[in-house]
Amino acid sequence: MMQAFILAGGLGTRLRAALPDWPKPLAPVAGRPFITHLLCWLRQQDINRVTLCLGYQAQAVIDTLGGGAGLGLRLSYSVEAEPLGTGGALKLASRDSTGPALVLNGDTFFDFELAGLLATHQSTSAWVTLALKREASGLARGCAQLAEDGRIRAFAEKPETAREALISAGVYVFDPEAFAHFPVQATFSLEREYFPGLAATGRLAGHVAEGYFVDIGTPAAWQQFERDLLEGRVHDCA
């Protein structure tokens, strides 16, 4: 059974103006912490082993979620003593991982059909496959250039373009080979220092999917997600 890792150790600097004392995973949305919406989505995909990669205010998250029994999951935690970046946090947490794994950003929510992403990953034999979503503008997101065979020719984090783009939706499938070939340094970014290199060597693939997507990194987006939930524009699996 596939394991999942959620990258949830960021400082949440942009959101702090609205939630100065909250770690971003615990940002309240429709009466529940944001992270529980991700966890419920994983449970719906029949994934019940989840490791949360934590940093800022880690203990508050652990105290809130515990072992995951209340969510029907088995939760474990990997806590970085100092900021390691998205790649360093995943490298630390995945040291004992032996099989393919799903990796999610802890501040985005993408409600899509996971089966298509897994099928693309299998058919391309890539080390990592990204869930992609077509957006009118690629500003402030990782953007991919996708070939017809499903491989990503180039990947750039937050490029200077306002054109329509295929953006990374914060959900990835990782093969054991990807974990085994992380950079040697302890601190690095998946988006800036790992994915571009994989793309250059043909080991990064992408799957374009449709579904509700939100990044709660700003107060406006966090508040919009709550309105969308309360008004039924996104499925609430609670």
N, C-alpha and C positions, 0 to 999 in steps of 0.2 A: 504494500500500500504506500502511495506517494506521501512523502513528508512535505510540509510547507514551512518556509521561513518568512517572517514579516520584518522588514527593516523599519524599526520604529524608535530609533535612538536619537533623532535630530533634536535641535534646540527649539524648533518652532518659532523662530525669531519674528517672522511676518505676522503670525497669529497672536503674538504676545500682547499686542495693543488691546485686543479684545478679551484675552484670557491670560492675564499676567501671571497667575499662580498655577496654571494647569500644564502638565505635559500634553503634547498634541494628541497622543493616542486616547487620552481620556476626555478630550473636548466633548462636551455634552451635545448630543444630537437626538432630538425627539425623546428626551428622557433617558438616554443610554449613552455610554461612552462610544465615541466614533469607532474605536477598534472592534467593538462587538459586532458592528455591521459587517466588517471584513471577516470576522470569525464565523458568523452565521452563514455567509456566502460560501466559505470553505466547507463547512459542514454539509451544505446542500450539494457540494461536488463530491461527497463521500471521502473527504480528506479530514481525518480527525487527529493527526499528530502534527502539532504546530509549535515551532520555536520562535519566540519573539526576541529580536535583537534589540536590546535596550541600551540607553545611555543616560540622558537627562531625566532626572526624577524616576529612575528605574523602579525603586522600591514602591512608589505610589501605584505604578501599573501592576506590579506583582501582587501587592496587597489587594487590589481591586479584583483581579481576575483569578488569582490562586491557581489551582491545578486544572481549572477548566471544566470541572464536573458539571457545573451549572449550565454550561453551554453545550454539553455533550461532546467535549473534546478532551484531549490529553495535551496540556500545555507545558512547555519547558521554557527556560529563559537563558539567554546569553547576554551578559552585561559587560560592556566595554568600560574600562577604568578611565579612559580618555577618548575623545572623538577620533574614530578611525576611518570615517568616510563610509559610504555605502558598501564599497568593496571590502574594506578592512573588517567591517562589522560582520559581513557574510562569511569572510574567510575564517574569522574567529569562531563563529557559530557552527560552521559546516566541517570542522576538523574530523569528525567521526562519521560523516555522511558517506554512505556506500551506494546509494541508488539515485535515480533521477529525482529531482525535487522541484517544487513550485516555489517561486520567490515573489513576494509582493512588496510594493512600497507601502509603508504604514500610514501615509497621508493621502492616498488616492483610493477611489472605489470605482470599479468597472464591473458592471453587471452584464456579463456576456456568457456565451456557451463555451465552456472550457474544452469540450471534446474536439472542436476544430483546431484549437491551439496545439493540443497534444498530437493530433493527426499530422499537422504540418511539421512539428518537431520530428516525428518519426520518419516522415517521408523524405526530409532533407538531410537527415543524419547530422544536423548541426550540433555544436556543443551547447549553444544557447538559442532559444527562440523567444522572440518578444511578441506580446500582444500589441497590435497597432490599431489606431483609430484615425480615420480621416477627419481632419479639422480644417476650418477655413483659414486659420493662421497657425503657424508653428512656433510663434513667439513664446518664450518661457517654457518650452518643452523639448525633450530629446526628439530629434527628427531622423527618419530613416529613408534611404533610397532603396526601393525594393525591386529586385529583378523578377522576371517571369517565373523562374524556377523556385521562388520563395526565399531565396537568399538575399540578405541585405548587403548591398554593394558599399554603402557608406553610412556611418552614423555620426551625428553631431549633436552635442548637448546645447540647447538654447542658441541655435544659429541666428544670425542677423537677417531674418526674412519674415515677411508678413504674408507670404503666399500660402495657398492651400498646401497642406503637408500631411504626411503620415506620421503621427506622433506616437511615442511610447506611452502606453496606458498603464504602466507600472505593474505589469504581471509578466513573469518570465518563467520558462522551463529551463532548468539547468541539468546537463548530463554530468556524470562523475568526472569525465574528462575536463569539463570546465572548472570544477573545483580543484582538480589536480594541477592545473596550469595557471593558477592565480599568480600575479606578480609577487616577487620575493618580499617586497616591502610590506610592512604591517598596515600602513595607512594609504588608501587609494580610493578613487571613485570608480564605480562600475561604469557610469555614463561617460566620464571624461577620459579614463585611463585604461579601461578594459574592453568595453564594447567596440570602440573604433578599431582596435587591433584585431579583434575577432572578425569584424567585417572585412578588413583588408586581406585576411587569409581564407575567406569563404566559410568561416565556422559560425557565423551569426545569421539566423533566419528570422523571418517575420510572418505573422499571420494577421490579416486585416479582419477585424470583427466589428460588429455593431452592438450597441447597448448604451445604457446610461453610464456616463463618466463624470466624475468630479474629483478635483484636487482641493482639499480644504485648507491649503496653505495660507489663505488670506481670510480676514474676517468676512468679507462679502461672500466668498465662495462657501465658507462654513455655514453662514446663515441661509444661503440659497439651498444648500443640501437639506437643511432642516425643513424649509418650506416645501421642498419637493417631496420629502417623505410624508409630511403631514397632509399634503394635498394629493397624495397617491400617484405622483409622477414617477416614482421609483418603488419597486417592490421592497417591503419591509419583512424580512424573514423571521423576525422575533416571534 
